[in-house]
């Protein structure tokens, strides 16, 4: 089976889906690996490393797509790239399919099967395949580093002959993978860290990192499912917003991490809250690509609003392209080994990981969440 890895074409994308070390492992398992020339250049993996690992270098993207049985990518391919793939080929990448209907329909029309890295179930036996977590971990680390680079202060407490410098105060919205990594990184740099999350069960994790949990006592309306909030009352949200606003006004740095799968990011930091912050403060909005958690965020820009610097970088993981490529490569290779052998795919349609991540198959949309999101759209079947 031929595994193809094209160069990522998305603007500001420096990662590559497969590193030379994993190419060597795939070849040892009996796969043939095709790499588009310079696919790993911006991640510090040159063509000679891929050749040494046993890969075949392909000069053009169109040839690579048309020659491959399986295409491994980070970002979903363009309609033109999908059109180069042969019928019954398989695509594995991030897809965010529920909000990308044109991409899904193009895959159906081309007759390819697609597995989405962002739909892999977050269960214990799929941890090695969890690219969302691996990339988010690195993105959160980078968010703190960007904040440190932008703010005109040092993070830790410093006692000098000229006087004492107070540590910076960092407030983090969300105690998921991103929020906890951001908290851990900021603490390592010496900051005083506070974290807010409406899920009360995250308190222990936050405090284990040496951070303070901003707690609003929950009520019976607060219900969680699979780590996400399913329902909460307006009264609870109002109380939380009022409490958090006081902490934001006293913060030097605010980092927001809240995302809702398949929807616009929730607005957490209003213009009034930004106005309440001290001059020179910094906000890093990790949800910028999905509309932003801050009302004043601008995508892929650092803007100064109300005296506060707001960072809206949409691809933080790409700024650590070598490490993020290494982790993603491991994730996607483990996923491929779960789905297939060198002879072909197993197509275990009722197996939990396969069923949870398969988006299109034999010209049809097969994932129930994506089907529901595409209601009213024309479904193409071959």
N, C-alpha and C positions, 0 to 999 in steps of 0.2 A: 504494500500500500504506500502510495506516494504522499508525503506530508509536505505541504507548501506554506512558506512563511513570507508574505510580501512586506515591503516597506510601508510603514504607516504614513498615510497621506494627510491626516488631520492636522490642521494648523496648530502649532505649539506642542505637538506630540513628538517626544524624543525616545520613547520606549520601543522595544521590539518584543515580539511574542515568544521567541525561543532563543535562548543563549547557547553558545557553542558547547558548554558542558552537558546540557540536556540533549543537544543534537547527537552527541556521542552515545548517550544512553539509548535514545530511540533507535539508532542504527544497530546497536548491540542487540536490540530486541527484534530485529528483522525488518524495520521500516526503512524506506528510502526518504531522504530529506532534501527538499529543494528550498533554497534561500534566494530571494531577490538580492541582487548586488547592492551593497551599502545599506541593507536593511538594519544592521546593528551599529552603523557608524556613530550615530549620536548617543548611543549608550556605551560607547568605548569598546565595541566588539567589531573588529575589522574583518574584511573578507578572508584574510589569511587564517584567522582563527576558525572560521567556519569550514574552510577547506581542510585544515588540519584535523578537524573533528569528523570529516568524512562527508560533509554536505556537498551537494552540487549547486554551484552558483548560476542563477538564471538572470540574463541581462534585462529583461522587461517584465513588468507586472502582468501584462496580458498573456504572455507565454507561461508564466508561473501559474496563474489561475487556471488556464485551460489544461495544463499538464497534471494538476494536483487532484488526488482523490479526496483529500481533506485539506482545508485551509485553516490555519491557526492565525488569529489576529487579536489585537487589543480592542480597537474600535470597529463598529460595523462598517462593512465596505460600502462604497457608493453604488448607485444603480448600474453605472458603467462596469464596475468591477464585478458585480453579481452577474452581469451579462456575459462575462468571459468564462464563468464556471460551467463545467459540463453537467448535464442532467444526472441526478442521483449522487452528485458529490455532496460532501458534508462541510459545513462551516461551523467553527467554534470561536466565539468572541464575546465580549460585552455587547449587548444589543438593546437593552432597555425597551423591549419590544412593545410593551403596553402603551408607550407614548411615541412609538415610531412605526405607525401603520403602513406608510408607504414602503419602508424597508421590508416589512413582513410580506406585503403583497408582491413585491419584486422577487423575493425568495420563492414564493409559491409559483409565480409565473415561470421562473427558471427551472423549477422542479428539483430544488436542492433541499436537503435536510439541514436544520440549524439547531445548535445547542447554545444556550445563552449562559455565559459565566456568571451573570448577575442573578440567575434564577436557580442556581445550585442550592438545594435545601441546606439550611444551617443546622446540620445534625452532626453528631460526634464523628461518624465514619467518613464524613465529607470535609473534615477540617483541613486536610492537606490540599483540597481543591478550592478552598474558599478565597478566591481572588479579591472579592469585595473587602474582606478583612485585611488581607496582606497589603493592598494598595492604600486603604484608608489609614492603616497604622503609619505608613510612611508619610502620607499626606498630612496627618495631624502633627507629626514631628516637624515637618517643614513649615507648617503654619506657625508654630511657636518660634522657629528660627527666623521666619520673615517678620514676625512681630518684634522680636528682639533687635533685628536689623533696622526696623523702621522707627522704633521709639527712641527718644533721645535720653534714655536712662539705662543704667545697669540693672540687671535682675536681682542680684543678691544684696543682703545687708553688708555694708562696708563701714568699718570703723577706721578712720584715718586721723593723722595729726591735724588735718584741716577740718575735721568734723565727721559726723556720722551720716551715711547715706542710707535711707530707708529702702527696704526691698520693694520691688514693684508688686502691685496687686493684680492678679489675673482672674477674670470671671469667665467661666466656660459654660456655654449652653449645651446640655446633652451629655449623658454619661454612658454612651455606647462605646464602640471600639474607638472612634475618633476622639471623643471627649476624654476617655480614660488615658489614651496615649498623650494627648495634649497636656493633661494634668500632670502626668508622670514626667514629661519633658520639662515643663515649666518649673516643677518642684526641683528637678535635678539642677536647673540653672539658678535656683535660689529664690524663686518667687513665692509669694503668699498666694495660694490658689483656692478659689471657691468654685463649686460646680453646682449647677441647678438642673434638675430633671424631675418630671412629674411622676416618674416611676419610683415609688418609695423603696423598692428592693435594691436600687442601685446605691443607696446610701453607704452600705458596708464596703462596697468596692471603692467608692470615692475616698472614704476615710482610711482605707488600707494603704492608699498612696500618700497619705499625709495632707490631703486636701480637706477643706471644710465643705459640708453638704448644706446647701441652702434649702431648707425644708419647709414645705407647707403641708400641714396635716391633711391627709387625704380624707375623702368621704366615700360613701357607698357607691357613688357614681363612677369612681375611678376603676376601670377594668383593663387588664393587659392580656395579650394573647401572643405567644411566640416572641416575646421580647418587645412587642410594639404596643402602644396604647390603643385600645379598641374604642373606649368611650370615656368621657369625662364631662362633668357639668360646667356650665358657664360660670357659675359662682366660684368653683375651684380655680378655674383659669384666671378669673379676675383677681383673686387673692394672690395667686402666684405672680402675676404680672406686676402687681403693686409692690410686692416684697422684692422681686428681682430688680425692679427699676431703681430701688434705693442702693442696691449693691453695684449696679452698673454705674451710677453717678459717682461712686467712690472708686471706680476701677481705673487702672492705668491701661490695661489691655483687656479686650473682650474677644473671645473666640466662639463663633457659633458653628454648630455641627448638625443641626436638625434637618433631616430629610424624611419625606414620606414617599415610599415606593409608588411610582406611577403618577405622582401629583406634583404640583408646584410646591416649592419649599415654604413652610409656614413663616409668616412675618413675626419676628420676635423682638427686634430692636427698631423702635419707631424713630422718626425724626426728632421728636421731643426728647427721647432718651439719649440720642446722640448729642443734642444740645445741652443736656444736663452734665455731660462728661467734661473733665478738665481739658484745657487746651493742651495739645501735644499727645493726647491719648491715641490709642490704636485699636481698630476693629479688624479682625481677619474673618471674613465670611466664607466658610468652607462650603456653603450651599449656593455660591454665586451662579453656578451653571444652571441650577434649577430655579432661578428667579431671585435667590438670596434670602437670608433670614433678616437682613438689615434693609430698611426702606431706602437707604441712600447708596447702596452698593451699585457699582458699575462693573460689568464683566471685563475681566482681564486688564483692569486698571487699578492704580493706587490713587485715590482721589482725596482731596482735603475738603471736608464739609464740616461747617460749624467748629473749625479748629481741630477736628479729629481726622486722622488718616484712616481711610477705609480700604482694605486690601480685598480685591475681588478676583484673585487668580482662580481660574476654572480647572486647572490640571496640575495640582500640587504634586502628585506622585511623579509626574513627568520631569519635575525639577530635580528629582533624585533618580534619574533614568537608569543608571547602572544597577542600583539595588532593587528598584521596582521591577526592572526587567528580569532580574534573577529570581525574585519571588514569584512573579506572574508565570514565568517559564516553568517553574516547579509546579505551580497550581494547575496549569493547563495540561502538562504532561501527565500528572497523576489522574486528571480527569479523563484524558484520552485512554490511558491504560485501563481505567474502569469501564470504559465504553467499548473498547475494541482490542483486538489482537492484530498481528501483522496480516492475517488472512482477511480481516474485515470486521465490521461492527456486529455486536451481539444482538442489538435491538430487543433488549429485555424491557418491553413496553410497560410492564406493571412494576418494575423495580423502582424504588423511591427516588433515587438520584436521577435516573434516566427520565422518568415520568415528569419530575419536577422541573427539568431544564430543557426538555425538547420543545421547541417552539413550532417548527414546521416539519412536515414529513410527507413525502410523495405528493407534493403540490398542494397540501392543505395545512391550515392552521390547526394544531392539535392541543395547544396549551389552553386550558379553560379560562385562565385570567386574561390572557391575550385575546381570546375569542370574545369575551365579554366586553373588553375595552374597544374592540373593533366593531361592535354592533352598529349597524347602519352603513358600514363600509362594504364594498363589494368583495366577496371572498372568491378567490380564483382557485379552481381545482383542475388538475390535469387528468 
